């Protein structure tokens, strides 16, 4: 299910139509024919979104919005309005409505707005729940591919079998390796990481296998290697595809025979470690090209894991955004607990070529620059242009909406916020400007 929506309207026929459409789209639906009835339902049922008409007998949609903001401040509200009440709708957005839709409306467009609003509310509820998400890892999500990975890893966590993690740069391979280690029977055992790209061949072998005094220039004392230090624990070799063929041969012996020889010594040291390796390369192609040993590949890939890119698991973005806001709040003593709908839309639409690492940096910067409790689009790096996924087609109406919004924002900036002057600059009426500002969430 996609979430529970409460529709509020005094037109029974419209409620029936909305309920029918959204149930077909796998939403749970509640309906109320008055704001008073909606308050009762909200007191009895948990919902993810309220969609309410503005003009109703008795208590109107604006009053319902005020009541929701006071009693359930994280619950998003979308207002449905007629042409004659655009000004009040703009004002309502300024007072906390997520968005507004004018009658008559396209149910597909309403659905798109509802999905964004539900995601928005989910993030805010999480951020304002002091206990939520503290123990969860950013590498886990609700996307089926991640759920399958974690389910399968749970079966083999205690087996000590080698695991090979493959995925694009920034997808969280190191985080997953740590989580696998934490799933073992003895999570307090040693966990060591070696970045195979950061050391020369000789230093890498020294780090892995250790060395004796005088083994090479600068070896002033005997040193135990990490494979020996990690006895009973886990060794994580990041970017394993960067190893030279000579080092690969020595690593193969360690994996296969469970023993090593320190550099410059004939002494055999028995080891008991779990090997987890990671790479952003296609090692099968590396094997075919003679750059990676086939026997080592099969020894290390007893259990292969393919981490999806962030653009392939967009459903997990709200959870990841919440996680990184929380972590940045804790790290820098900030109290950010909101994200503007337009900012969230940009984050959700971006292609994220840098994956989780890029998202983490973006959120961290935004939290640092936020003066209050809300992340706005201006808190994103000026050089960071969020591009939509390359494989996503953009309808013309969506392109035009973005063009309109950019033009309105530039005009308001040029005239220092004067709406009368901005309307004149744009060649439209002040009323039309209000309408467009509300449509594009420009305050």
C-alpha positions, 0 to 999 in steps of 0.5 A: 500500500502507498499510504492512507489519505483522508479526503474531505469534501462536501460533494459526495460524488467527488469523494466517491470518484476520488476513493475509487481512483486512489483505491485502484492505485493501492492507497488506503482511503478515508472520506469525510463530507465535512471538516468536523467529520474529518476531525473525528476521523483524525482523532480515531485513525492515523493517516499519511495525508489530508486532502481537503476542499477549501469552501465547505459549509461550517468549518472550511478547509482553511480552518481544518488546516489550522487544526491539523497544524496545531494537533498533528504538525507533521501531517501534510495537507493539500487544499482543493480550491475553486478559481474564486479562492486562489488568494486564500489558497496562496495564503494557506500555503504560506500557513503550512499547506503542502500544496493546492489543486484547482478544480477541475483537476487531473487525478493523475496530477493529484496523485503525483502531488499526493505521493510527494506529500506523503514522502514529505510527511514521512520524513518529518514524522521520522525527524520529530520522533526522537527514537526513530531510526537511531539504530538503523543503517543507511544501507538498508532500505525498503526497496525489494533489492535491498530487502533480498540482499539483507535476507540472504546475508542473514542466512550466511552471516555466521558461515565465515564464507568470503563475500564479494560486494560489487557496485558503483562508487558511493553505493555503500559497500564499506557500510554493508561490510560493517553491517555484515560483521555486526550480524555475526555471532561475535560482532565485537571481534576485530574488523579491519579495512584496507583500501587497496588503492591507497598503498604501494605494493610493498606497503600493502603486502606489509599491511596484510602479512606483516614483516620482520625487522630489516625485511626492507628499507625502513623496516626498523621493527617487526610488525604483525600484519592485519590478517594476523591482528584480525584473528577471529574477526573480519578483514575488509579489502576495498577495491580489490581489483587494484591489487597487482598479480603478485599480491593476488597470488599471495592473497590466494594462498592466504584465503585458500590455506588459511596461513601467511608468511610475514614479509622477510620471514619463513615463519608460517602464521595460521589465520582465522579471518573472514574475507569481505572484498569490494570493487566497483569494477566488473571482475569477470571482465578483469579475469578475461583481460588477464588483470585478475586471477580467476582462481582468486576470483572464485575463492573470494566470490563464494557469496557475491552481492551486487549493490544497486545504485541510488537511482535504482532504489529511489523508494529508499530516498526518504529514509536515507534523507531522514538518516543523514539529517539526523546524523548531521544534527547530532554531529553539528548540534543542529535542530533541522526537522523539516525540508521544504517540498520544493527541496524534497522534489529536487532531491527525489528527482535527481539522478545521484551519479555519486550515489549515497555518498553524494546524497550524504554530502548534499544533506550535510551541507544543507543542514550546516547552512540552515539557519533554522529548522528547515532545509531550503533549495538555496542550501544546496551547493550552487554548483550542484545542478540536480539533473533528472534520471537520463532514462526518465522522460519528462512530459512537456507540462513538467518542463514548462512548470520548471521554466515558469518557476525559475522565471518567477523566482528570478523576477521576485529576486530582481524586484526584491520581493515586490509581487506587484513589480514582479507581475509587471516584469513578467507581463501578467496580472498580480492575481495570475502571479499569485496563482503561479506562485501557489502552483509552484510552491514559491513563497 
